[in-house]
Amino acid sequence: DNTFVVDNFSVVAGPLALLHPVCVGTNFMFSFQTATSTNYTVEFNNDLRTTNWQFLKTITGDGSLMQCVVPMTNQAQCFFRLRQP
């Protein structure tokens, strides 16, 4: 008899990663793997010498690879990060 009892089971997600970053026209796009019902915050910063990360949007995961599309303006550079609140 191969019976197993699992108690106090948890899954730890790996690090968040921006996948397949690309500029298409006036949009910057990237994908990331999500977990079901987990919220992800997309933030941006124009200068990495500062800690001035600004909120862009919240995306709720559904367990799939999600795509984020960010319209770009006439700024010289912009950095993005993804985090879980």
Backbone bond lengths (Angstrom), bond angles and torsions (degrees), N, CA, C in turn:
res aa  C-N    CA-C-N  psi(-1)  N-CA   C-N-CA  omega(-1)  CA-C   N-CA-C  phi
1 D - - - 1.451 - - 1.528 108.57 -
2 N 1.312 117.83 120.41 1.463 122.46 179.12 1.513 109.93 -104.21
3 T 1.313 117.04 73.72 1.448 122.59 179.73 1.527 109.14 -101.36
4 F 1.336 115.56 131.13 1.454 120.67 178.74 1.520 109.20 -122.39
5 V 1.297 116.16 139.94 1.452 122.29 175.89 1.524 106.42 -117.57
6 V 1.336 115.90 126.30 1.462 120.94 179.36 1.510 108.17 -113.22
7 D 1.320 115.31 127.94 1.447 121.03 179.78 1.523 108.50 -127.57
8 N 1.305 116.47 136.23 1.461 121.29 176.05 1.529 111.31 64.32
9 F 1.304 116.90 47.77 1.466 123.59 -178.03 1.520 110.54 -84.86
10 S 1.323 117.51 135.94 1.455 120.79 175.15 1.518 109.42 -142.51
11 V 1.325 115.31 155.52 1.455 122.01 178.44 1.516 107.45 -119.21
12 V 1.298 116.29 129.17 1.455 121.05 178.67 1.522 107.94 -104.76
13 A 1.323 115.89 122.45 1.457 120.63 -179.53 1.516 110.52 -75.13
14 G 1.323 115.12 152.01 1.459 120.63 176.36 1.519 110.41 -76.00
15 P 1.320 116.60 179.49 1.465 120.12 -178.92 1.527 110.99 -65.11
16 L 1.312 115.54 149.31 1.453 120.87 176.95 1.518 108.86 -74.69
17 A 1.317 116.43 140.80 1.463 120.38 -179.72 1.517 109.68 -140.77
18 L 1.331 115.68 136.64 1.458 121.14 172.46 1.518 106.82 -80.94
19 L 1.324 116.72 120.32 1.459 121.99 -177.14 1.516 111.02 -108.82
20 H 1.298 116.91 147.54 1.464 123.91 174.28 1.531 113.42 52.86
21 P 1.349 119.00 49.27 1.471 119.25 178.85 1.526 110.37 -67.94
22 V 1.325 115.72 136.70 1.466 120.13 -178.57 1.527 109.61 -156.83
23 C 1.327 115.88 147.02 1.465 121.53 171.76 1.518 107.75 -101.81
24 V 1.320 115.55 127.42 1.459 121.80 177.80 1.517 107.30 -128.80
25 G 1.326 116.35 112.27 1.458 120.10 -176.74 1.517 109.78 61.74
26 T 1.313 116.43 -121.51 1.468 121.08 -179.96 1.534 111.49 -103.35
27 N 1.323 117.38 19.07 1.465 121.38 -179.54 1.517 111.48 -118.74
28 F 1.340 115.62 143.03 1.457 122.35 168.78 1.521 106.02 -103.47
29 M 1.326 117.07 131.99 1.467 121.04 -177.49 1.522 109.72 -129.64
30 F 1.318 115.79 144.97 1.457 122.05 172.34 1.513 108.26 -150.28
31 S 1.318 116.17 162.61 1.459 122.35 177.37 1.521 108.95 -119.94
32 F 1.327 115.92 162.38 1.463 121.35 173.99 1.514 108.74 -157.50
33 Q 1.332 115.56 148.62 1.456 121.46 179.55 1.519 109.44 -78.44
34 T 1.328 116.49 134.29 1.459 120.77 -178.60 1.529 111.39 -114.11
35 A 1.313 114.61 162.96 1.458 122.55 170.71 1.527 106.70 -111.17
36 T 1.299 116.93 147.34 1.458 122.18 -177.61 1.528 111.41 -58.72
37 S 1.324 115.23 132.84 1.470 124.40 176.71 1.527 113.95 61.25
38 T 1.316 117.27 23.87 1.458 121.57 177.41 1.521 108.59 -105.00
39 N 1.331 117.04 133.39 1.459 121.45 178.73 1.523 110.29 -90.05
40 Y 1.331 115.14 139.92 1.458 123.09 178.02 1.525 107.84 -124.62
41 T 1.315 116.60 138.71 1.461 121.97 179.11 1.518 109.02 -109.25
42 V 1.338 116.00 127.77 1.462 122.15 174.85 1.521 106.62 -99.15
43 E 1.334 115.82 127.50 1.456 121.54 179.29 1.522 109.13 -126.88
44 F 1.344 115.90 160.24 1.460 120.58 178.54 1.518 110.27 -137.58
45 N 1.332 114.70 159.96 1.460 122.12 179.25 1.523 107.02 -151.76
46 N 1.308 117.49 134.03 1.463 121.45 -179.99 1.523 113.10 -88.44
47 D 1.340 117.70 -10.13 1.462 121.29 -176.21 1.530 109.46 -146.53
48 L 1.324 117.09 108.82 1.465 120.39 -176.89 1.526 113.69 -71.86
49 R 1.323 117.50 -6.26 1.472 119.62 174.79 1.528 110.37 -76.26
50 T 1.327 117.50 -8.54 1.461 122.14 178.91 1.528 109.70 -113.66
51 T 1.310 115.94 169.89 1.476 121.36 174.14 1.524 109.25 -107.49
52 N 1.307 115.87 27.82 1.460 122.66 -174.12 1.532 112.08 -84.77
53 W 1.341 117.87 57.18 1.467 121.20 177.07 1.522 108.43 -73.74
54 Q 1.337 115.44 132.68 1.458 121.20 -177.96 1.526 110.40 -115.91
55 F 1.318 115.32 142.88 1.460 122.30 179.30 1.524 110.31 -64.54
56 L 1.329 116.28 133.98 1.459 121.43 174.54 1.525 111.06 -111.70
57 K 1.339 116.70 -53.83 1.468 120.18 178.77 1.514 110.61 -165.99
58 T 1.334 115.20 162.93 1.457 122.54 173.42 1.520 107.69 -113.05
59 I 1.312 115.90 135.86 1.466 122.36 179.21 1.522 107.37 -123.70
60 T 1.335 116.99 130.17 1.462 121.76 177.25 1.520 108.85 -95.61
61 G 1.323 116.06 124.76 1.453 121.57 -177.52 1.515 113.28 -74.31
62 D 1.341 114.10 155.73 1.463 120.56 176.75 1.533 111.18 -130.47
63 G 1.343 115.90 15.32 1.455 120.16 -179.91 1.518 113.79 90.10
64 S 1.322 117.07 0.13 1.462 120.59 -178.31 1.529 111.23 -108.17
65 L 1.311 115.35 177.52 1.456 122.13 171.91 1.523 106.47 -80.93
66 M 1.326 116.58 114.69 1.469 121.29 -177.10 1.521 109.47 -99.28
67 Q 1.328 115.92 149.31 1.453 121.20 176.61 1.523 109.35 -110.56
68 C 1.319 115.58 138.06 1.457 122.11 176.86 1.523 107.60 -115.59
69 V 1.319 116.67 128.57 1.466 122.58 178.93 1.521 107.92 -115.02
70 V 1.344 116.01 125.22 1.465 121.76 -177.62 1.522 108.72 -121.80
71 P 1.342 118.19 115.29 1.465 119.70 174.99 1.528 109.53 -64.84
72 M 1.309 115.95 134.43 1.464 120.80 -179.32 1.522 110.01 -102.91
73 T 1.331 114.73 144.97 1.456 120.92 177.03 1.526 108.41 -104.59
74 N 1.297 117.49 -165.42 1.461 121.97 -177.25 1.518 112.67 -85.25
75 Q 1.326 118.60 39.78 1.448 120.42 177.64 1.527 110.03 -90.10
76 A 1.339 116.05 149.14 1.457 120.97 -176.03 1.532 111.90 -67.65
77 Q 1.335 117.44 -36.84 1.456 120.93 -179.85 1.520 109.88 -154.89
78 C 1.319 114.88 155.36 1.461 120.46 177.46 1.523 107.37 -153.65
79 F 1.324 116.33 138.46 1.447 122.72 -179.48 1.525 108.60 -115.61
80 F 1.326 116.38 145.82 1.458 121.23 -178.31 1.517 109.94 -125.35
81 R 1.324 114.76 150.34 1.456 120.12 171.56 1.517 108.78 -141.83
82 L 1.301 113.91 158.97 1.460 122.26 -177.55 1.515 106.42 -126.38
83 R 1.323 116.03 132.79 1.476 119.32 178.98 1.512 110.10 -145.72
84 Q 1.304 114.92 164.33 1.458 121.28 173.67 1.512 107.19 -102.83
85 P 1.345 115.83 128.96 1.478 118.70 -177.91 1.518 112.60 -61.21
